[in-house]
Amino acid sequence: MRHKKSGRQFGRDTSSRRAMLRNLAANLITHERIETTEAKAKELRRVAEKLITKATRLGKVAYTKQADLTAAEKANRLHVSRTVASYLPRWGVKTDGTKIDIVEKLIIDLGKRFEGRPGGYTRTTKLGPRRGDGAHMTIIEFIDAAPPVDKVAAPIAAPEAATAGPSEATTATTATTTEPEAAPAT
């Protein structure tokens, strides 16, 4: 019987499972949208929402300048940042290569963004089975993120229309149409 044994095991020992969830949570905070299996997304939701709740409970203390805080507020903010940092890695790298402080982003940016929201910070969107092994894939993202853009269905613009402004494109077409045509040689 599995009484009082909540959560999925993923066929891993405790340290490997904890490391996997730490990395998934760090990637979700860094990129704000990740693609993973459905089971991992459901477990990640539990972890990520607890971390964001810690940040939102700080309130305005999270994004106020250090000089404007009282000693008790500074201690409270430090405690929350150390608690979060004990679970998450400190630094992450975005897709463009810039380094980001994950703990500060969680406390300052996400704490301010979700302030006053009583939970439900993430959304999952089912994608269907993975091609290799048939695992159910899901996108997990923050609730206020923009909807994903389908790269296949998005129209592709012509290169010259993308570089030239609308006024340049119209003058170029009118200039070519107003030129007189040369008479054919007989």
C-alpha positions in Angstrom: 0.0 0.0 0.0 1.1 3.6 -0.7 -0.4 5.4 2.2 1.2 8.9 2.8 3.4 8.5 -0.2 2.4 11.3 -2.5 4.2 12.2 -5.7 5.6 10.3 -8.6 8.8 8.3 -8.2 9.9 8.3 -11.9 11.9 5.1 -11.2 14.7 7.2 -9.6 16.2 7.5 -6.1 15.5 10.6 -4.0 18.6 12.6 -4.9 18.2 12.0 -8.7 14.5 12.9 -8.5 15.2 16.0 -6.5 17.9 17.1 -8.9 15.6 16.6 -11.9 12.9 18.7 -10.3 15.4 21.4 -9.3 16.6 21.6 -12.9 13.1 21.6 -14.4 12.1 24.4 -11.9 15.2 26.4 -12.8 14.5 26.1 -16.5 10.9 27.0 -16.1 11.8 30.2 -14.2 14.6 31.1 -16.7 12.7 30.5 -19.9 9.1 30.8 -18.6 8.0 28.0 -20.9 9.4 24.5 -21.3 8.4 21.3 -23.0 8.5 18.1 -21.0 6.5 14.9 -20.3 3.1 15.2 -18.8 4.0 13.4 -15.6 7.1 15.6 -15.0 5.0 18.7 -15.7 2.5 17.7 -13.1 5.2 17.2 -10.5 7.0 20.4 -11.6 3.7 22.3 -11.1 3.7 21.4 -7.4 7.3 22.5 -6.9 7.2 25.7 -8.9 3.9 26.9 -7.3 5.4 26.5 -3.8 8.4 28.5 -4.8 6.4 31.3 -6.4 4.1 31.4 -3.3 7.2 32.0 -1.1 8.1 35.0 -3.3 4.5 36.4 -3.5 4.1 36.3 0.3 6.9 38.9 0.6 4.7 41.5 -1.0 6.2 44.8 -1.7 9.3 43.9 0.3 10.4 41.7 -2.7 10.9 44.6 -5.1 11.6 47.5 -2.8 15.2 48.9 -2.7 17.3 47.6 0.1 17.9 51.1 1.5 14.2 51.7 1.9 13.6 48.5 4.0 13.6 48.1 7.8 15.8 45.6 9.5 13.0 43.2 9.9 12.0 43.4 6.2 15.6 42.9 5.1 15.8 39.8 7.3 12.6 38.5 5.9 13.7 39.0 2.3 17.1 37.4 3.0 15.4 34.4 4.6 13.2 33.9 1.6 16.0 34.3 -0.9 18.2 31.8 1.1 15.3 29.3 1.3 14.7 29.5 -2.4 18.4 29.4 -3.2 18.7 26.2 -1.1 16.5 24.5 -3.7 17.2 26.3 -6.9 20.6 26.8 -8.6 21.6 30.4 -8.4 22.4 31.1 -12.1 20.8 30.1 -15.4 21.5 30.9 -19.0 18.8 32.1 -21.4 18.6 31.0 -25.0 20.4 34.1 -26.2 23.4 33.3 -24.0 22.8 35.9 -21.3 23.4 34.9 -17.7 20.4 35.4 -15.3 20.1 35.2 -11.5 17.2 32.8 -11.0 16.6 33.5 -7.4 16.4 37.3 -8.0 14.1 36.8 -11.0 11.8 34.6 -8.9 11.7 36.9 -5.9 11.6 40.3 -7.7 10.0 39.7 -11.1 7.7 36.8 -10.5 6.8 37.9 -7.0 5.7 41.3 -8.4 3.9 39.7 -11.4 1.8 37.3 -9.4 1.2 39.5 -6.4 -2.4 39.2 -5.2 -3.0 36.0 -7.2 -4.0 33.1 -4.8 -2.3 30.4 -6.7 -2.5 28.7 -10.1 0.6 30.3 -11.6 1.3 27.7 -14.3 -0.6 26.3 -17.2 0.0 23.0 -19.1 -0.9 22.4 -22.7 -0.9 18.9 -24.0 1.0 18.3 -27.3 0.5 14.6 -28.0 2.8 11.6 -28.0 6.6 11.9 -28.5 7.8 10.3 -31.7 10.4 8.1 -30.2 8.7 6.4 -27.3 5.2 7.7 -27.3 5.4 9.6 -24.0 2.7 12.2 -23.6 4.4 15.6 -24.1 3.3 18.9 -22.5 4.2 22.5 -22.5 4.3 24.0 -19.0 4.4 27.8 -18.8 3.4 30.7 -16.6 -0.2 31.7 -16.8 0.5 35.3 -18.1 2.9 34.1 -20.8 2.0 34.8 -24.4 0.5 31.8 -26.3 3.1 29.7 -28.2 3.6 30.6 -31.8 3.5 27.8 -34.3 6.6 28.1 -36.4 5.3 25.9 -39.2 2.0 27.7 -39.6 3.5 31.2 -39.3 3.7 33.0 -42.7 7.2 33.6 -43.9 7.8 37.2 -45.2 9.9 37.9 -48.2 13.4 39.1 -47.4 13.3 42.4 -49.3 9.9 43.3 -47.8 11.2 42.6 -44.3 14.2 44.9 -44.7 12.5 47.8 -46.6 9.9 49.9 -45.0 6.5 50.3 -46.5 7.3 53.7 -48.1 10.5 52.3 -49.7 8.7 49.3 -51.1 5.9 51.4 -52.7 8.4 53.9 -54.3 10.5 51.0 -55.6 7.5 49.5 -57.4 6.3 52.8 -58.8 9.7 53.7 -60.1 10.0 50.5 -62.0 6.5 50.8 -63.5 6.9 54.4 -64.7 10.0 53.9 -66.7 9.4 53.8 -70.5 10.0 50.5 -72.1 12.6 50.3 -74.9 11.2 49.6 -78.3 12.1 46.3 -79.8 14.8 46.4 -82.5 13.4 45.6 -86.0 
